[in-house]
Amino acid sequence: MKHLWSPWRSKYISSFKNTDINEGESCFICEAAMNKDMNEDNLVVFKNKLILILLNKYPYNAGHLLIAPREHIGNINELNIELMNEINIYIKSSINILDQLFMPQGYNIGANLGRVAGAGLPDHIHYHIVPRWSGDTNFMTTVSDIKVISEQIEDTRIKIANEFELLR
C-alpha cells in the first residue's frame, strides 16, 4: 500500500466548524427515549433507565440494532463507567437474541464517532450491531446499489422486542 502524505490538510480540516445537529433538526434517539411507547414509529425494542435499543431505520441487514444512552451524549469521553457497562451488557444480550432469531454467521459492532467517521447523528453516541451472513453482499448491492431485506422492519421489531421482554 502506498501512502500520500499531505500534512497541510490538517489545518484545512480543523478549520471546519462543528456541523453536528443543525438548528431545527431533532435527535431521533432522544425522541424515541422520551416516547413512552415502543412501536413501529420509533422502532424501539428495549428501554431501561440508562439505555435504549432500537432498530436502524435504514438497516444494512435485518436485525441491525442501535444501542444508545437515553441521555443526549455525543462524546465517548462523557460516558461514565456505569453507562459503558450497561451498553456492553446489552450488546451481549442483543447478540444472544439475534443469534436465536436470525442465526447470523458474524457481526459488525461499533460506533461512528463524528460526522466524518460516518455518523448520521454525531451528537448522540450510538453503537451499531449488524448481523452478517456469508453472501449478504451480492450483485444487487454491488451493481445496483440496492440492498435486499427480506422481512418487514415492524415484524423484526416485534420479534426482537418480545425476546427483550423475556429478559426483564
Order of alpha helices (4+ residues) and beta strands (2+ residues): alpha-alpha-beta-beta-beta-alpha-beta-beta-alpha-alpha
